[in-house]
């Protein structure tokens, strides 16, 4: 299954590279939610790869109007283009994200940056890897030294929460980034480049692959109040583990305002 995810991600990435510098057909799916022709083409390529080997598996994907497949014990979560706004604006920070869940447990995840040729992959129990090299979360132990990747939600209510969290957590950390591609942000935590990833409003395909990477790299992922995380949680606080409790202490009071 990991091999299928890798092959599908690479194939979709080729499509994204080919279309990146061309004029895009951009349309809105809702508030601050764009889709381009490349999203759809990349999605079709990924689905074709999965269906060729696992025709009955369920597929959850951002650009489809319904869940595909009948085998609910095996589920794929696909974001063919995470960072669509970046892509449409020519900002070179976007990726393909593919994860596979078996009987309720995420077992494989791939995040592929097609411009940088960075392939993050992880399989349950086998560690996390970047282009064949093992990756691990950072050893940062103090918030004041931490790099935070901050997700900027689409919805108005979620944005207000984020503003309060920034006011609470911002003075305590080293610095922050808002990069616009959740899967790459989570991959950056897994690789030890960043220490904390926060987002108050995400879909399963945004988080699934990144969650596998973070867990296999030795990190931690929960809800925003420290509750157990699952792929349908809709929110994400991920870290190197060492900073998790400290981040929660700053974040939780802001959620109650």
MARPAKOL-392825 format. One record per residue: residue in one letter; x, y, z of N, C-alpha, C, O in turn. Coordinates in steps of 0.001 Angstrom, whole numbers, padded with zeros to 6 digits, always signed. Atoms other than C-alpha are relative to their C-alpha. Layout:
// residues N
aXYZXYZXYZXYZ/...
END
This chain:
// residues 257
x+000819-001201+000000+000000+000000+000000+000862+001264+000000+000515+002254-000644/x-000897-001150+000022+002883+002381+000701+000580+000194-001395+000706+001324-001866/x-000528-000101+001369+004341+001586-002718-001023+000639-000929-000670+001457-001779/x+001059-000589+000822+000995+002445-004308-000110+001491+000275-000235+002287-000656/x+000098-001413-000361+000834+005731-002409+001172+000793-000566+000985+001904-001063/x-001180-000690+000538+004383+006659-003444-000126+000183-001508+000114+001271-002031/x+000135-000086+001458+003746+005863-007102-001075+001006-000395-000894+001777-001338/x+001095-000930+000302+000468+007790-007082+000424+001440+000268+000113+002337-000515/x-000439-001352-000338+002039+010802-005374+000980+000533-001041+000890+001694-001440/x-000960-000436+001017+004897+010944-007865-000708+000323-001316-000384+001314-001970/x+000734-000237+001249+002495+010673-010814-000796+001299+000078-000807+002085-000870/x+000746-001247-000179+000288+013440-009424+000941+001199+000033+000622+002262-000500/x-000976-001079-000061+003360+015541-008704+000495+000421-001372+000737+001604-001607/x-000406-000353+001361+004413+015363-012341-001035+000904-000663-000687+001851-001368/x+001068-000840+000548+001047+016808-013320+000074+001401+000584-000042+002384-000147/x-000078-001312-000633+001391+019622-010799+001187+000802-000531+001063+002004-000764/x-001163-000701+000553+004882+020477-012077-000280+000509-001417+000054+001644-001755/x+000253-000356+001404+003742+020500-015707-000934+001208-000115-000788+002024-001025/x+000997-001066+000081+000861+022885-014984+000371+001229+000822-000288+002263+000719/x-000284-001045-000978+002564+025056-012368+000222+001371-000637-000343+002366-000184/x-000362-001280+000601+003960+027759-014643-001001+000468-001059-000817+001531-001652/x+000989-000351+001008+000941+027816-016946-001138+000821+000622-001329+000787+001838/x+001199-000673-000528-002149+030042-016618-000978-001040+000546-001152-002105-000048/x+000873+000967-000655-004628+028340-014300-001471+000347-000177-001850+001514-000274/x+001437-000151-000075-008342+027801-014441-000374-000122+001475-000373-001215+002042/x+000247-000031-001441-009281+028840-010920-001466+000318+000250-002027+001248-000330/x+001381-000290-000397-012733+028658-009400-000112-000158+001517+000730-000787+002159/x+000222+000044-001443-014112+029033-005897-000994-001089+000354-002035-001227-000289/x+000919+001007-000526-015693+026152-003971-000755+000510+001221-001666-000153+001717/x+000588-000551-001214-016658+028382-001059+000904+001086+000535+001842+001510-000140/x-000759-001091-000598-015270+031009+001279+001482-000355+000071+001866-001308+000748/x-001457+000168-000034-011495+031264+000675+000424-001423-000358+001394-001932+000205/x-000254+001399+000338-011511+027806-000928+000040-000142-001517-000999-000154-002177/x-000187+000021+001442-010068+027537-004436+000268-001412-000512+000698-002291+000235/x-000381+001231+000686-009684+024700-006921+000489+000386-001391-000069+001280-002028/x-000525-000234+001342-007628+024643-010119-000175-001261-000830-000542-002320-000319/x+000067+001160+000879-007594+022363-013134+001010-001057+000423+000783-002249+000216/x-001032+000948-000405-004424+020789-011707-000461-000861+001175-000093-002033+001259/x+000553+000793-001103-006248+019705-008508-000737-001214-000551-000523-002340-000103/x+000861+001060+000532-008709+017671-010560+000816-001018-000786+000605-002222-000639/x-000822+000929+000776-006149+016187-012949+000866-000873+000911+000997-002076+000684/x-000831+000762-000939-003866+015159-010074-000842-000998+000780-000414-002128+001016/x+000896+000918-000707-006793+013657-008190-000347-001203-000861-000294-002338-000388/x+000352+001109+000892-007844+011577-011188+001156-000980-000150+000944-002191-000211/x-001177+000861+000130-004301+010253-011528+000180-000871+001245+000471-002062+001136/x-000146+000759-001243-004148+009222-007859-001070-001080+000097-000769-002230+000417/x+001092+000977-000075-007542+007530-007958+000249-001158-000954+000004-002313-000607/x-000271+001063+000977-006543+005605-011073+001057-000967+000527+000929-002179+000352/x-001038+000872-000566-003416+004288-009342-000571-000898+001089-000294-002097+001122/x+000558+000797-001099-005341+003174-006267-000992-001031-000528-000949-002199-000142/x+001025+000902+000531-008239+001675-008200+000614-001164-000778+000044-002255-000804/x-000644+001064+000769-005843-000336-010370+000425-001156+000888+000433-002302+000439/x-000454+001050-000912-004611-002267-007316-001030-000373+001054-001102-001522+001490/x+000971+000228-001073-007413-001879-004783-001359+000567-000421-001768+001617+000076/x+001209-000588+000605-010669-001394-006702-001150+000229+000957-002021+001050+000668/x+001125-000133-000911-012985-001738-003682+000285+000934+001170-000640+001304+001893/x-000332-000844-001142-011141+000420-001170-000744+001334-000063-000963+001888-001140/x+000620-001318-000047-012886+003573-000017+001048+001089-000200+002196+000960+000227/x-000884-001122+000266-011374+006850-001138-000709+001291+000407-001771+001628-000117/x+000458-001337-000390-011927+010193+000608+000954+000990-000651+002162+000928-000423/x-000865-000945+000681-010629+013027-001520-000649+001374-000063-001873+001493-000124/x+000518-001361-000132-010976+016783-001436-000892+000409-001159-001876+001121-000957/x+000709-000533+001159-012254+017290-004959-001147-000884-000479-001738-000599-001521/x+001136+000854+000376-014866+014495-005089-001209+000362+000855-001068+000751+002014/x+001224-000376-000712-018474+015104-004100-000505-001105+000910-001417-000880+001705/x+000438+001108-000837-018836+011693-002456+001161-000954+000242+002170-000915-000462/x-001004+001013-000288-016828+008867-000919-000079-001074-001077-001164-001534-001435/x-000070+001018+001040-015684+006387-003543+000331-001349+000616+001085-001408+001587/x-000341+001347-000452-015562+002596-003020-000895-000513+001107-001565+000261+001790/x+000913+000648-000939-017375+000120-000803+000684-000644+001194+000012-000966+002174/x-000719+000693-001070-014659-001416+001416+000416+000995+001070+001473+001617+000970/x-000243-001002-001037-014838+000733+004554+001097-000412+000972+001530+000411+001779/x-001113+000404-000856-012166-001325+006334+001331+000517-000528+002318+000574+000205/x-001201-000554+000617-009611+000117+003930-000375+001348-000609-001180+001406-001539/x+000396-001333+000438-009801+003887+003405+001246+000829-000334+002227+000842+000409/x-001056-000899+000442-007573+006294+001503-000458+001440+000177-001618+001771-000069/x+000279-001418-000171-007380+010008+002282+000973+000771-000905+002191+000688-000747/x-000797-000594+001067-006179+012117-000632-000217+001508-000065-001353+001981-000109/x+000032-001403+000398-005342+015764-001100+000932+000120-001204+002151+000121-001037/x-000851-000004+001194-004107+015987-004696+000859+001240-000134+001893+001224-000801/x-000765-001247+000019-002924+019564-004202-000282+000744+001296-001258+001487+001395/x+000115-000715-001266-002472+020822-000660+000812+001282-000124+002024+001247-000341/x-000638-001288+000242-001706+024523-000885-000445+000583-001328+000360+001152-002066/x+000507-000448+001294-003954+025412-003814+000170+001505-000203+000512+001940-001303/x-000179-001444+000145-003837+029156-003127+001449+000334-000342+001707+001166-001211/x-001406-000188+000347-000034+029030-003134+000239-000340-001468+000868+000424-002200/x-000193+000482+001365-000110+027061-006382-000569+000991-001010+000090+001339-001990/x+000668-000905+000932-002563+029405-008079+000705+001355-000079+000657+002021-001113/x-000695-001288-000036-000507+032457-007026+001473-000102-000423+002171+000909-000503/x-001389+000175+000379+002818+030962-008095+000961-000105+001161+002173-000002+000968/x-000854+000178-001177+004119+030476-004551+000453-001461+000037-000397-002351+000065/x-000493+001372+000156+006365+027366-004667-000027-000816+001287+000997-001346+001717/x+000132+000756-001252+005029+025698-001517-001336-000721-000032-002361-000155+000350/x+001207+000809+000119+002492+022934-002117+000429-001461-000098+001612-001759-000257/x-000368+001409-000011+002324+019162-002111-001181-000890-000361-002319-000437-000488/x+000985+001067+000111+000467+015929-002741+000005-000734+001335+001069-000987+001898/x+000102+000707-001281-000803+014146+000382-000905-001214-000152-002051-001095-000584/x+000750+001255+000124-001932+010506+000464+000232-000834+001255+001374-001021+001674/x-000116+000873-001166-002657+008300+003484-000965-001164-000131-001974-001082-000833/x+000838+001190+000048-004132+004861+003994-000322-000457+001421+000560-000538+002276/x+000478+000470-001302-006199+003639+006952-000543-001409-000151-001285-001703-001089/x+000500+001375+000006-006865-000020+007733-000671-000295+001335-000036-000235+002388/x+000794+000330-001191-009612-000961+010204+000167+001053+001096+000355+000726+002267/x-000020-001103-000951-009496+002448+011851+001360+000520+000389+001448+001499+001130/x-001353-000432-000337-005706+002773+012098+000714+000498-001253+000744-000184-002277/x-000805-000507+001107-003616+004972+009834+001294-000803-000080+002034-000895+000899/x-001141+000910+000124-000914+002687+008477+001061+000483-000982+002176-000037-000974/x-000993-000479+000959+000826+004626+005694-000322+001437-000379-001485+001833-000453/x+000195-001387+000409+001355+008215+004670+001132+000475-000886+002295+000136-000666/x-000980-000573+000925+003115+010056+001850-000334+001473-000204-001484+001821-000472/x+000116-001417+000335+003657+013800+001436+001108+000297-000993+002285+000082-000704/x-000971-000192+001075+005357+014788-001810+000011+001443-000460-001012+001980-000884/x-000244-001353+000493+006775+018206-002677+000607-000128-001395+001800-000406-001516/x-000507+000298+001342+007097+017976-006471+001008+001000-000539+001793+000650-001420/x-000994-000963+000464+009109+021166-006979+001350-000256+000662+002390-000226+000003/x-001233+000275-000725+011669+020385-004299+000453-001435-000075+001522-001778+000429/x-000278+001444+000085+011589+016649-005092+000245-000581+001389+001181-001353+001597/x-000089+000541-001352+011076+015905-001414-001143-000980+000216-002312-000599+000155/x+000998+001040-000221+009263+012650-000731+000077-000454+001453+001010-001151+001852/x+000129+000471-001382+008217+012131+002883-000880-001238-000011-001917-001253-000673/x+000833+001198-000066+006899+008668+003654+000165-000681+001344+001218-000604+001977/x-000033+000720-001268+006037+006602+006686-000988-001149-000045-002038-001070-000682/x+000863+001162-000152+004542+003239+007476-000013-000364+001469+001028-000325+002124/x+000136+000280-001430+003236+002242+010901+001027-001032+000450+001104-002132-000096/x-000998+000901-000554+006049+000686+012914+001327-000006-000715+002237-000728-000308/x-001224+000041+000812+008741+001434+010316+000729+001329-000072+001696+001454-000823/x-000672-001283-000001+009705+005043+011007-000454+000909-001120-001272+000530-001959/x+000311-001009+001011+009486+008175+008876+001269+000331-000770+002369+000328-000216/x-001150-000132+000887+011733+008925+005929-000196+001164-000957-001321+001467-001354/x-000012-001048+001015+012640+011784+003588+001068-000365-001017+002260-000390-000712/x-000916+000390+001082+014173+010746+000273+000989-001079+000448+002180-001015+000142/x-000805+001140-000406+015453+007544+001850+000795+000174+001275+001453-000765+001721/x-000717-000244-001245+016919+009154+004972-000992+000085+001156-002036+000728+001044/x+000873+000005-001171+015389+008579+008409-000134+001417+000556+000853+002147+000650/x+000228-001296-000634+013815+011673+009964-000608-000183+001382-001291-001170+001657/x+000542+000009-001356+012928+012457+013564-000364+001425+000396+000163+002396-000147/x+000389-001326-000493+011269+015307+015401+001172+000659+000713+002165+000009+001038/x-001074-000764-000636+013382+018024+016985+000149-000354+001471-000707-001009+002065/x-000248+000187-001436+014881+017930+020456-000301+001269+000791+000067+001359+001963/x+000305-001269-000672+013619+021443+021309-000851-000237+001240-001849-000955+001181/x+000686+000252-001262+012469+021552+024930-000655+001234+000603-001427+001113+001554/x+000565-001223-000563+011540+025205+025559-000819+000722-001056-000417+000810-002216/x+000829-000745+000940+008741+027188+023972+000743+001187-000585+000557+001508-001759/x-000693-001191+000464+011002+030216+023702+000951-000315-001156+001375+000593-001871/x-000872+000412+001098+013159+028222+021261-000782-000608-001164-000195-001021-002164/x+000811+000772+000945+010255+026789+019286-000347+000782-001258-000535+001998-001224/x+000542-000512+001255+009286+027349+015652-001402-000589-000157-001573-001808-000207/x+001395+000387+000119+005498+027246+015301-000458+000172-001444-000240+001223-002048/x+000668-000103+001297+003738+026490+012008-001485+000217+000278-002158-000658+000823/x+001350-000410-000365+000408+028274+012277-000931-000121-001195-000710+000509-002229/x+000992+000136+001052-002560+027204+010175-000990+001158+000034-001485+001526+001099/x+000910-001140+000098-004745+030071+008955-001301-000506-000601-001384-000733-001808/x+001249+000643+000405-008304+028748+008781-000779+000836-001001-000553+002038-001134/x+000871-000705+000937-010890+029628+006131-001190+000647+000708-001551+001786+000411/x+001224-000453-000639-013908+030000+008412+000218+001153+000958+001273+001263+001583/x-000123-001176-000851-014574+033194+010335+000171-000370+001479+001028+000185+002167/x-000083+000375-001414-015137+031509+013708+001360-000600+000324+001955-000275+001352/x-001305+000624-000230-011977+029413+013391+001114+001035-000043+002097+000916+000688/x-001020-001049+000058-009984+032504+012448+000037+000802+001296+001107+001193+001764/x+000021-000742-001265-011124+034286+015575+000701-000796+001096+001413-000232+001926/x-000711+000855-000958-009917+031330+017624+001504+000098-000223+002270+000222+000732/x-001427-000073+000315-006571+031447+015840+000610+001306+000492+001720+001313+001023/x-000507-001294-000476-006170+035145+016636+000220-000036+001511+001227+000469+002005/x-000169+000093-001455-006728+034416+020339+001173-000904+000364+001919-000615+001300/x-001122+000907-000263-004276+031531+020238+001324+000701-000271+002281+000541+000488/x-001224-000743+000304-001670+033744+018591+000316+000986+001120+001476+001135+001506/x-000224-000949-001091-002141+036343+021319+000524-000698+001246+001339-000143+001984/x-000424+000731-001192-001674+033675+023989+001356-000676-000187+002225-000591+000681/x-001199+000809+000220+001052+031532+022466+001151+000809-000591+002320+000526-000332/x-001025-000762+000703+002880+034119+020370+001122+000544+000866+002288+000379+000508/x-001085-000553-000821+004786+035859+023187+000902-001058+000634+001991-000740+001112/x-000747+001036-000706+005986+032513+024532+000956-000782-000894+001825-001492-000387/x-000776+000833+000908+007576+031014+021402+001155+000776-000617+001294+001984-000422/x-001107-000640+000678+010664+031704+019357-000447+000776-001222-000159+001967-001347/x+000470-000643+001214+009034+032447+016006-001114-000852-000615-001355-001980-000185/x+001119+000697+000622+006128+031453+013758+000063+000126-001513+000635+001077-002047/x+000131+000008+001443+005470+030607+010124-001441-000343-000350-002083-001140+000333/x+001299+000382+000553+002233+030485+008161+000235-000300-001465+000322+000616-002283/x-000487+000408+001313+003058+028501+005046-001111-000350-000988-000895-000280-002198/x+001119+000201+000900-000347+027577+003646-000142-001381-000589-000854-001550-001579/x+000167+001391+000442-000004+023809+003188+000154-000885+001232+001268-001138+001691/x-000005+000712-001279-000968+021749+006227+000865-001248-000027+001624-001497+000910/x-000757+001248+000064+000547+018467+005075+001499+000260+000036+002236-000477+000691/x-001420-000333-000041+003930+020102+004454+000406+000543+001364+001525+000310+001821/x-000290-000474-001340+003711+021850+007815+000192-001150+000975+001103-001128+001802/x-000137+001168-000873+003182+018535+009561+001260-000794-000345+001930-001326+000540/x-001230+000677+000408+005986+016988+007515+001227+000723+000546+002216+000087+000910/x-001113-000780-000539+008260+019822+008656+000216-000292+001487+001356-000319+001951/x-000134+000399-001400+007539+018914+012285+000628-001392+000092+001510-001626+000919/x-000562+001355-000004+008279+015257+011539+001499+000023-000304+002263-000769+000249/x-001407-000079+000386+011596+016268+009969+000860+000765+000999+002085+000788+000872/x-000746-000770-000985+012568+018432+012954+000317+001411-000430+001050+002110+000270/x-000232-001373+000455+012585+021666+010927-000823+000988+000823-000371+002093+001120/x+000876-000781-000861+009684+023024+012972-000337-000844+001217-000110-002054+001234/x+000219+000697-001270+008585+022138+016476-001471-000234+000328-001812-001218+000985/x+001433+000076-000316+004802+022734+016664-000792+000356-001253-000425+001265-001997/x+000941-000345+001068+001980+022705+014122-001384+000128+000621-001852-000762+001331/x+001339-000256-000542-001383+024216+015001-000953+000355-001135-000627+001167-002001/x+001037-000394+000961-004554+024349+012919-001370-000308+000601-001583-001416+001094/x+001306+000189-000622-008170+024812+014114-001088-000500-000936-002230-000668-000506/x+001068+000320+000950-010005+023747+010948+000579-000768-001191+001032-000162-002162/x-000579+000816+001057-008864+020837+008775-000919-001166-000355-001756-001587+000443/x+000718+001185+000465-010324+017982+006750+000892-001231+000132+002105-001096+000292/x-000811+001212-000160-009206+014337+006978+001188-000074-000950+002287-000453-000546/x-001086+000110+000984-007152+014517+003774+001102+001015+000250+002213+000839-000249/x-001045-000964-000344-005276+017555+005126+000996-000576+001001+002184-000255+000956/x-000788+000403-001171-003973+015732+008193+000506-001426-000025+001509-001726+000623/x-000223+001434-000175-003903+011980+007617+001446-000398-000247+002056-001054+000598/x-001376+000399+000300-000519+011566+005927+000977+000637+000977+001905-000021+001447/x-000880-000678-000944+001134+014160+008156-000022-000640+001375+001000-000685+002059/x+000100+000652-001301-000150+012370+011242+000852-001265+000054+001505-001535+001063/x-000841+001212+000044+001537+009121+010171+001473+000399+000107+002233-000215+000856/x-001392-000454-000048+004799+010992+009583+000407+000421+001406+001463+000023+001898/x-000351-000522-001324+004716+012742+012956+000101-001125+001026+001047-001168+001812/x-000049+001105-000955+003911+009622+014930+001235-000865-000209+001904-001240+000754/x-001143+000866+000284+006592+007575+013185+001334+000708+000199+002370+000057+000332/x-001218-000764-000263+009124+010389+013670+000191+000269+001489+001170+000901+001885/x-000134-000145-001447+008516+010326+017436-000739+001169+000599-000525+001504+001764/x+000737-001148-000506+006160+013282+017758-001345-000371+000585-001658-001547+000774/x+001307+000176-000644+002716+013758+019271-001037+000822-000739-000737+001905-001242/x+001092-000723+000632-000633+014792+017833-001265-000197+000826-001608-001323+001188/x+001234+000053-000786-003826+015643+019744-000977+001032-000559-000688+001741-001522/x+000895-001118+000223-006857+017849+019600+000527+001233+000706+001567+001173+001363/x-000501-001267-000528-006532+021467+020708-000076+000084+001516+000551+000954+002121/x+000077+000053-001462-007451+020600+024309+000724-001221+000564+000580-001560+001739/x-000740+001176-000428-005223+017565+024458-000762-001296-000139-000257-002352+000239/x+000794+001213+000167-007997+015115+023613+000587-000878-001103+001305-000383-001972/x-000509+000887+001052-007203+012040+021487-000401+000489-001389-001527+000932-001616/x+000221-000458+001375-006880+012893+017817-000420-001166-000874+000045-002290-000682/x+000232+000958+001078-008407+011028+014907-000155+000773-001297-000234+002001-001294/x-000059-000639+001303-008545+011728+011222-001202+000904-000285-001133+001786-001141/x+001189-000829+000171-012040+013235+011491-000143+001054+001096-001212+001648+001235/x+000075-000961-001104-011209+015492+014469-000281+001412-000468-000946+002173+000235/x+000218-001339+000528-011221+018607+012310+000991+001034+000485+000996+002163-000006/x-000996-000913-000561-008387+020187+014321+001293-000773+000215+001316-002001+000131/x-001279+000683-000167-004743+019460+014979+000974+000837+000808+001204+002007+000500/x-001180-000533-000666-002022+020233+017483+001049-001108-000050+000893-002154+000580/x-001073+000983+000134+001156+018384+016552+001304+000631+000463+001521+001831+000296/x-001261-000540-000515+004579+018737+018111+001047-001098+000068+000794-002254-000272/x-001060+000975-000226+007864+017060+018855-000245-000826+001262+000568-001690+001592/x+000317+000720-001223+006219+015755+022039+000520+000698+001235-000196+000810+002229/x-000605-000664-001158+008560+017582+024390-000702+001314+000333-000738+001733+001490/x+000627-001306-000183+006670+020850+023877-001512-000070+000113-002167+000959+000278/x+001451+000118+000146+003151+019483+023760-000758+000547+001215-001691+001336+001071/x+000703-000441-001208+002095+020051+027358+000105+001508+000178-000870+002159+000554/x-000184-001445-000150+003546+023556+027422-000856+000767-001001-001445+001793-000662/x+000839-000657+001009+001782+024482+024175-001466-000057+000398-002186+000930+000244/x+001395+000127-000432-001526+023170+025508-000327+000963+001130-001417+001535+001166/x+000262-000919-001123-001180+025234+028680-000248+001423-000498-001034+002154+000106/x+000201-001334+000545-000990+028389+026571-001248+000077-000863-001946+001091-000856/x+001082-000008+000970-003609+027406+023991-001369-000145+000651-002302+000566+000278/x+001324+000365-000525-006442+026000+026121-000770+001188+000573-001961+001301+000284/x+000790-001149-000492-007401+029233+027982-000532+000869-001133-001616+001439-001014/x+000437-000822+001122-007630+031032+024636-001226-000592-000696-002001+000135-001318/x+001140+000652+000646-010169+028480+023398-001305+000274+000731-002383+000127+000156/x+001203-000179-000818-012587+029325+026199-000547+001416-000063-001616+001685+000485/x+000444-001405+000056-012872+033052+025427-001247+000168-000849-001747+001283-000998/
END
